[in-house]
Every structure is written in C-alpha cells, then in structure tokens.
C-alpha cells in the first residue's frame, strides 16, 4: 500500500504525530526547498522567508496530530500553513511600517491581496504538478512541454520524434487523467 512507504508524506506525518524526529527530518528534507521558494516569492525578502521556513516547520511538528488527509494533501497542508504565516508576516510588516511613519504608496490591503492571489496560483500549480507525477511518463512529458514550455503539438512531435497523432492522443489522454485526479470538469482551459 502506498501510504506505508517509509518516505510517503502521509506516513511521515503519522510518524511525526507520535514524536518521531527522523520522520520530521525526512519531511523537512522533502519540503523545505518548496516552502522556502514559496515564502521568498511571497515575502520578497530572503531573511524573512528563512524565518518563515522555521516557523512553518515548527507548526508542522506541533500540528502533525491534527493533520486531516480529507482536507487536503500534505503538500496543500504545508503550503496553506506557509501562505497563512506569510500573510501574517506581511500584515505585521505593514503595521510596523505604518507605526514608523513610512509613507504608504498603495492601499494597505494591496500586499495581502497580492500574496493571496499569488498563493492561490502557487497552490493550484503545486496541485497540478502533484497530479502530473501520477501520469504515465509519456503523457506527463507532452503535457509539460505543451503547458509549461509552450511548445505546439507539432513542435512536441518533432522534439520527441513521435507522430503528431500520437502526441495529440497523449495530450488528450493526459488531460483526461488530470481532470480525474483533480476532480475538475472540462471548462476549455488547461483542464
């Protein structure tokens, strides 16, 4: 069973909930770069992002017992924690700047709105990347080339040395599987 693999995030969270420090170290190794990248993007200051990284993983350690798989994947859980803490940090920074009398060029809520929009986009991207990992490699490769690298179907066929019809079939099948993984109805967009 997949959830029993030693490095499976669900298994690591279950072990962290019992106080297993090795599981925490493995979970940290798996997600620290992702959290730091996301935090840096949201906060725009590397030192603040590094502080946030520590805060996020402290919260993960403390709240491992309350993790509920039904509410989202481990990736979504940790990104939600990161997003919430980043918003709190931005609000705190804004209050500190206002009390110091620094001029406010934009609305105080602009920064929070930008973080929330960027966080939502990043969470969606993370969810799609997680779902892509479950696709057969041939489907995943053509989807990544089309949607992340911007190649046309003909360019993908030439690049992979595959017939155009095969590329089209893999794209269509991959999108259908992604929709199934993500529970999304076709709306004419990426999914």
FILUMLUM-371918 format. One record per residue: y, x, z of N, C-alpha, C, O in turn. Coordinates in steps of 0.02 Angstrom, whole numbers, plus 50000, padded with zeros to 5 digits. Layout:
REM FILUMLUM-371918
SITE|nv|nu|nw|cav|cau|caw|cv|cu|cw|ov|ou|ow
SITE|Y|X|Z|Y|X|Z|Y|X|Z|Y|X|Z
...
END
This chain:
REM FILUMLUM-371918
SITE|nv|nu|nw|cav|cau|caw|cv|cu|cw|ov|ou|ow
SITE|49940|50042|50000|50000|50000|50000|50062|50044|50000|50064|50094|50035
SITE|50111|50026|49961|50171|50067|49951|50210|50078|50015|50236|50133|50026
SITE|50216|50028|50059|50256|50035|50119|50226|50083|50169|50259|50101|50218
SITE|50164|50105|50160|50133|50150|50207|50140|50223|50187|50120|50267|50225
SITE|50168|50237|50129|50179|50307|50108|50225|50340|50159|50274|50309|50180
SITE|50211|50402|50178|50249|50435|50232|50324|50441|50217|50364|50440|50264
SITE|50344|50448|50154|50415|50456|50139|50446|50392|50111|50502|50393|50087
SITE|50409|50337|50115|50437|50273|50093|50492|50254|50142|50482|50256|50203
SITE|50551|50235|50116|50607|50220|50161|50592|50166|50213|50614|50171|50270
SITE|50554|50116|50194|50536|50063|50242|50494|50091|50299|50505|50074|50357
SITE|50447|50133|50281|50405|50165|50331|50446|50211|50377|50436|50213|50437
SITE|50493|50247|50347|50536|50292|50386|50578|50252|50435|50587|50273|50493
SITE|50605|50195|50414|50646|50154|50459|50603|50127|50516|50625|50127|50574
SITE|50542|50106|50500|50497|50082|50553|50483|50137|50604|50482|50125|50664
SITE|50472|50198|50579|50460|50254|50624|50523|50272|50663|50518|50289|50722
SITE|50582|50269|50632|50644|50282|50668|50653|50233|50725|50678|50250|50778
SITE|50634|50171|50713|50641|50118|50764|50601|50135|50827|50617|50110|50881
SITE|50550|50176|50819|50510|50197|50878|50534|50263|50906|50503|50290|50952
SITE|50589|50290|50879|50618|50352|50904|50591|50415|50870|50599|50470|50897
SITE|50561|50408|50812|50532|50465|50776|50588|50506|50742|50617|50484|50693
SITE|50602|50564|50769|50656|50606|50743|50638|50637|50675|50682|50648|50633
SITE|50574|50650|50664|50554|50677|50599|50567|50626|50544|50589|50643|50489
SITE|50554|50562|50558|50568|50509|50510|50643|50505|50496|50664|50496|50439
SITE|50683|50513|50549|50755|50513|50540|50777|50571|50495|50818|50562|50450
SITE|50749|50630|50507|50767|50689|50466|50749|50677|50393|50787|50696|50349
SITE|50691|50647|50381|50670|50633|50312|50716|50581|50279|50733|50586|50221
SITE|50734|50530|50319|50778|50478|50293|50847|50508|50278|50877|50492|50226
SITE|50870|50551|50322|50934|50585|50311|50931|50627|50247|50976|50623|50205
SITE|50879|50666|50240|50872|50708|50180|50872|50666|50117|50899|50687|50065
SITE|50842|50608|50121|50837|50565|50062|50904|50533|50042|50918|50525|49983
SITE|50945|50515|50092|51005|50476|50078|51072|50510|50093|51124|50482|50076
SITE|51073|50568|50123|51136|50599|50143|51182|50613|50083|51242|50599|50087
SITE|51155|50639|50029|51197|50654|49971|51226|50590|49941|51284|50589|49921
SITE|51187|50538|49939|51210|50474|49913|51267|50446|49956|51318|50424|49930
SITE|51257|50447|50022|51308|50422|50068|51372|50464|50063|51427|50436|50061
SITE|51364|50530|50061|51423|50574|50058|51462|50563|49993|51523|50561|49993
SITE|51427|50556|49938|51460|50543|49874|51498|50477|49875|51555|50474|49853
SITE|51465|50426|49900|51496|50359|49904|51556|50361|49951|51609|50334|49935
SITE|51548|50392|50009|51602|50397|50058|51661|50436|50030|51719|50417|50040
SITE|51648|50491|49994|51702|50530|49965|51739|50490|49913|51800|50492|49909
SITE|51702|50452|49874|51734|50410|49823|51779|50357|49855|51833|50342|49830
SITE|51756|50328|49910|51794|50276|49942|51854|50303|49981|51908|50274|49979
SITE|51844|50358|50016|51896|50383|50060|51943|50434|50027|51999|50444|50050
SITE|51920|50465|49973|51961|50513|49935|51974|50579|49973|52008|50622|49946
SITE|51949|50586|50033|51960|50647|50072|51891|50672|50096|51857|50636|50133
SITE|51872|50731|50075|51805|50757|50090|51792|50761|50165|51737|50743|50187
SITE|51840|50784|50204|51829|50791|50276|51817|50723|50308|51774|50716|50352
SITE|51854|50672|50287|51843|50605|50313|51774|50579|50293|51740|50546|50332
SITE|51753|50595|50232|51687|50573|50208|51632|50607|50248|51581|50576|50263
SITE|51641|50670|50265|51591|50706|50305|51586|50676|50375|51531|50669|50402
SITE|51643|50658|50404|51642|50624|50469|51606|50557|50464|51566|50539|50506
SITE|51621|50521|50410|51590|50456|50399|51515|50463|50391|51477|50421|50416
SITE|51493|50515|50357|51421|50528|50348|51386|50530|50416|51334|50500|50426
SITE|51416|50567|50463|51386|50572|50530|51385|50505|50564|51336|50486|50596
SITE|51440|50467|50559|51444|50402|50590|51392|50354|50562|51360|50317|50599
SITE|51384|50356|50496|51336|50311|50463|51265|50326|50488|51228|50280|50505
SITE|51246|50389|50489|51178|50405|50510|51166|50394|50584|51110|50381|50605
SITE|51218|50401|50625|51212|50383|50695|51198|50308|50702|51156|50287|50741
SITE|51234|50268|50663|51223|50196|50664|51154|50179|50638|51121|50135|50665
SITE|51132|50212|50586|51064|50201|50559|51012|50214|50613|50966|50175|50622
SITE|51020|50269|50649|50973|50288|50702|50973|50234|50757|50920|50213|50780
SITE|51032|50212|50776|51038|50163|50830|51014|50094|50810|50990|50056|50852
SITE|51021|50076|50746|51006|50008|50723|50941|50002|50683|50928|49950|50653
SITE|50901|50054|50683|50839|50051|50645|50795|49993|50667|50761|49962|50626
SITE|50796|49977|50731|50756|49921|50757|50778|49854|50729|50738|49808|50722
SITE|50842|49849|50712|50868|49785|50689|50867|49778|50612|50888|49727|50586
SITE|50843|49830|50577|50840|49826|50504|50794|49768|50484|50739|49761|50511
SITE|50817|49727|50437|50779|49670|50413|50769|49677|50338|50817|49669|50300
SITE|50709|49690|50317|50694|49701|50247|50712|49640|50204|50728|49647|50145
SITE|50710|49581|50234|50725|49520|50196|50799|49517|50176|50817|49481|50130
SITE|50842|49554|50211|50914|49553|50197|50935|49606|50146|50993|49607|50125
SITE|50889|49649|50126|50906|49699|50075|50864|49762|50082|50831|49773|50133
SITE|50866|49801|50029|50829|49864|50027|50860|49914|50075|50917|49905|50096
SITE|50824|49967|50092|50853|50020|50134|50916|50049|50102|50964|50066|50137
SITE|50916|50056|50035|50975|50083|50000|51035|50037|50010|51090|50059|50024
SITE|51023|49971|50001|51078|49923|50009|51102|49923|50082|51162|49918|50094
SITE|51056|49929|50129|51074|49930|50201|51119|49989|50216|51172|49980|50247
SITE|51099|50048|50196|51139|50107|50213|51206|50108|50174|51256|50132|50201
SITE|51206|50082|50114|51269|50079|50076|51317|50027|50106|51377|50036|50105
SITE|51289|49973|50132|51331|49923|50166|51362|49952|50229|51421|49940|50243
SITE|51323|49989|50267|51349|50022|50326|51405|50071|50306|51458|50072|50337
SITE|51393|50110|50254|51442|50158|50230|51506|50122|50209|51561|50143|50227
SITE|51499|50070|50171|51557|50032|50147|51597|50004|50205|51658|50010|50206
SITE|51563|49973|50253|51597|49943|50310|51635|49995|50351|51692|49984|50370
SITE|51602|50051|50363|51635|50105|50401|51693|50135|50363|51744|50154|50392
SITE|51687|50140|50297|51742|50167|50256|51802|50121|50259|51859|50143|50265
SITE|51789|50056|50254|51844|50008|50259|51878|50013|50327|51940|50012|50331
SITE|51839|50019|50380|51868|50028|50447|51911|50090|50450|51965|50089|50479
SITE|51887|50144|50421|51924|50208|50421|51989|50201|50382|52041|50226|50404
SITE|51986|50168|50325|52047|50158|50285|52098|50115|50322|52157|50129|50321
SITE|52074|50063|50356|52119|50021|50395|52150|50061|50452|52210|50055|50465
SITE|52110|50101|50484|52136|50143|50538|52187|50193|50512|52239|50204|50543
SITE|52172|50223|50456|52218|50271|50425|52284|50236|50407|52338|50264|50418
SITE|52279|50176|50380|52339|50138|50362|52381|50122|50423|52442|50130|50422
SITE|52348|50100|50478|52385|50084|50539|52419|50147|50567|52476|50144|50590
SITE|52383|50203|50564|52411|50267|50588|52471|50286|50546|52522|50308|50573
SITE|52466|50279|50480|52521|50296|50436|52581|50250|50448|52638|50272|50448
SITE|52568|50186|50458|52622|50138|50470|52657|50154|50536|52719|50150|50540
SITE|52619|50171|50587|52650|50185|50652|52688|50251|50651|52734|50261|50691
SITE|52670|50296|50605|52706|50359|50598|52769|50351|50556|52808|50397|50547
SITE|52777|50291|50529|52837|50277|50490|52835|50300|50418|52887|50304|50386
SITE|52775|50316|50393|52772|50338|50323|52785|50278|50278|52762|50223|50292
SITE|52821|50289|50224|52837|50234|50178|52775|50206|50146|52728|50242|50127
SITE|52775|50141|50139|52718|50106|50109|52737|50088|50038|52781|50046|50027
SITE|52705|50117|49990|52721|50105|49920|52688|50040|49896|52717|50003|49856
SITE|52628|50027|49920|52592|49968|49897|52574|49924|49957|52586|49943|50015
SITE|52547|49867|49943|52527|49820|49995|52475|49853|50039|52433|49891|50014
SITE|52476|49839|50104|52426|49869|50149|52355|49850|50132|52308|49886|50149
SITE|52346|49794|50098|52278|49772|50082|52253|49801|50016|52195|49794|50000
SITE|52297|49835|49978|52276|49863|49914|52219|49912|49922|52170|49909|49885
SITE|52225|49958|49969|52172|50008|49980|52106|49977|49998|52054|49997|49973
SITE|52108|49927|50043|52047|49893|50064|52016|49856|50005|51956|49858|49995
SITE|52058|49822|49966|52033|49785|49907|52001|49833|49857|51948|49818|49829
SITE|52033|49892|49846|52004|49941|49800|51938|49966|49826|51890|49973|49787
SITE|51933|49979|49891|51870|50001|49921|51817|49948|49913|51760|49962|49895
SITE|51836|49885|49928|51787|49832|49923|51762|49823|49852|51702|49813|49841
SITE|51808|49826|49803|51788|49820|49733|51745|49879|49712|51692|49870|49681
SITE|51766|49939|49729|51727|49999|49712|51660|49999|49747|51610|50019|49717
SITE|51658|49976|49809|51596|49973|49846|51548|49923|49815|51489|49937|49808
SITE|51574|49866|49795|51531|49815|49763|51503|49842|49698|51444|49832|49683
SITE|51545|49876|49659|51520|49905|49596|51468|49958|49610|51416|49961|49576
SITE|51480|50001|49660|51432|50053|49676|51367|50025|49702|51313|50049|49685
SITE|51371|49972|49743|51310|49940|49767|51270|49910|49709|51209|49916|49707
SITE|51305|49879|49663|51271|49850|49605|51238|49904|49564|51181|49898|49543
SITE|51275|49959|49553|51248|50015|49515|51187|50045|49550|51137|50061|49517
SITE|51190|50051|49616|51135|50078|49655|51074|50032|49649|51018|50056|49642
SITE|51086|49967|49652|51031|49919|49646|50998|49924|49578|50937|49924|49572
SITE|51039|49929|49525|51012|49936|49457|50973|50001|49450|50919|50002|49421
SITE|51001|50056|49477|50965|50120|49472|50898|50116|49509|50849|50144|49486
SITE|50897|50083|49566|50835|50075|49604|50784|50035|49564|50725|50052|49563
SITE|50807|49982|49531|50762|49942|49490|50738|49981|49429|50680|49974|49409
SITE|50781|50022|49400|50762|50062|49342|50704|50109|49360|50661|50122|49318
SITE|50702|50132|49421|50649|50178|49442|50581|50145|49439|50530|50180|49436
SITE|50579|50079|49440|50515|50043|49439|50491|50028|49368|50436|50002|49358
SITE|50531|50044|49318|50512|50031|49249|50468|50087|49222|50471|50143|49247
SITE|50427|50071|49172|50390|50125|49138|50441|50174|49108|50496|50153|49088
SITE|50424|50237|49106|50471|50289|49085|50501|50274|49016|50561|50284|49006
SITE|50461|50252|48969|50486|50239|48901|50541|50187|48902|50591|50194|48866
SITE|50534|50134|48942|50585|50082|48946|50646|50108|48983|50703|50096|48963
SITE|50635|50144|49038|50690|50171|49077|50733|50218|49036|50795|50214|49039
SITE|50702|50262|48998|50739|50311|48958|50784|50276|48908|50843|50295|48901
SITE|50758|50227|48871|50800|50195|48820|50857|50155|48853|50912|50153|48826
SITE|50844|50124|48910|50897|50087|48945|50952|50135|48970|51011|50120|48964
SITE|50932|50191|48998|50981|50239|49022|51023|50267|48965|51084|50274|48971
SITE|50989|50283|48909|51027|50309|48852|51076|50257|48824|51131|50274|48804
SITE|51054|50194|48824|51097|50141|48796|51155|50124|48843|51212|50120|48821
SITE|51140|50113|48906|51191|50085|48951|51229|50137|48992|51285|50123|49013
SITE|51200|50194|49003|51236|50245|49043|51264|50300|49000|51315|50330|49018
SITE|51231|50314|48943|51256|50367|48900|51291|50340|48838|51323|50378|48801
SITE|51287|50275|48826|51324|50243|48773|51296|50252|48703|51332|50242|48654
SITE|51233|50270|48697|51203|50278|48631|51187|50210|48600|51170|50163|48635
SITE|51192|50207|48533|51170|50147|48498|51094|50149|48492|51063|50200|48504
SITE|51066|50092|48472|50993|50091|48463|50971|50141|48410|50920|50174|48419
SITE|51008|50146|48356|50990|50193|48303|50995|50265|48328|50952|50307|48312
SITE|51046|50281|48368|51053|50348|48396|50996|50364|48444|50971|50420|48445
SITE|50976|50315|48483|50920|50325|48529|50856|50339|48490|50818|50384|48507
SITE|50845|50299|48437|50785|50309|48396|50784|50379|48366|50732|50412|48367
SITE|50841|50402|48341|50845|50469|48312|50834|50522|48365|50798|50571|48354
SITE|50865|50513|48423|50860|50562|48477|50788|50568|48503|50765|50623|48517
SITE|50753|50512|48508|50685|50512|48534|50632|50521|48480|50573|50532|48495
SITE|50653|50517|48417|50605|50523|48363|50558|50463|48360|50500|50470|48341
SITE|50584|50405|48378|50544|50343|48379|50571|50296|48326|50630|50300|48308
SITE|50529|50250|48301|50554|50199|48255|50605|50154|48289|50600|50141|48349
SITE|50654|50130|48251|50706|50087|48279|50676|50024|48310|50699|50002|48363
SITE|50626|49996|48279|50594|49935|48306|50564|49948|48375|50566|49905|48419
SITE|50535|50007|48385|50506|50025|48450|50560|50029|48503|50551|50005|48559
SITE|50616|50060|48486|50672|50065|48533|50697|49996|48552|50708|49982|48610
SITE|50705|49952|48502|50729|49884|48515|50681|49847|48561|50702|49811|48607
SITE|50616|49854|48548|50565|49821|48589|50568|49847|48661|50564|49807|48708
SITE|50573|49912|48668|50576|49942|48736|50639|49919|48773|50636|49905|48833
SITE|50696|49915|48738|50757|49891|48770|50749|49819|48793|50766|49803|48850
SITE|50724|49777|48749|50715|49707|48766|50666|49698|48824|50680|49661|48871
SITE|50610|49733|48821|50560|49728|48874|50587|49756|48941|50576|49727|48994
SITE|50623|49811|48936|50652|49841|48996|50703|49796|49029|50704|49789|49090
SITE|50745|49764|48988|50795|49718|49016|50762|49657|49048|50783|49634|49101
SITE|50709|49632|49017|50673|49575|49046|50643|49594|49114|50646|49555|49161
SITE|50613|49654|49117|50584|49676|49182|50638|49686|49234|50629|49669|49292
SITE|50695|49715|49213|50751|49724|49261|50774|49656|49287|50786|49649|49347
SITE|50781|49608|49243|50801|49541|49265|50752|49514|49317|50772|49485|49367
SITE|50688|49525|49304|50637|49503|49352|50644|49538|49419|50640|49506|49471
SITE|50654|49604|49418|50661|49642|49480|50722|49620|49519|50720|49614|49580
SITE|50777|49607|49483|50840|49592|49515|50851|49517|49526|50899|49497|49559
SITE|50807|49476|49498|50814|49404|49505|50876|49377|49471|50909|49332|49497
SITE|50893|49405|49412|50953|49388|49376|50936|49347|49315|50889|49363|49278
SITE|50973|49294|49303|50965|49255|49242|51007|49287|49188|51060|49315|49202
SITE|50985|49282|49126|51021|49312|49070|51090|49279|49062|51096|49218|49059
SITE|51142|49322|49059|51210|49296|49051|51246|49330|48993|51306|49320|48984
SITE|51210|49368|48954|51241|49400|48896|51269|49469|48911|51290|49503|48864
SITE|51271|49491|48974|51296|49557|48991|51240|49607|48990|51192|49600|48953
SITE|51246|49659|49034|51194|49710|49039|51128|49678|49054|51077|49695|49024
SITE|51126|49632|49101|51065|49599|49120|51069|49527|49101|51022|49489|49113
END
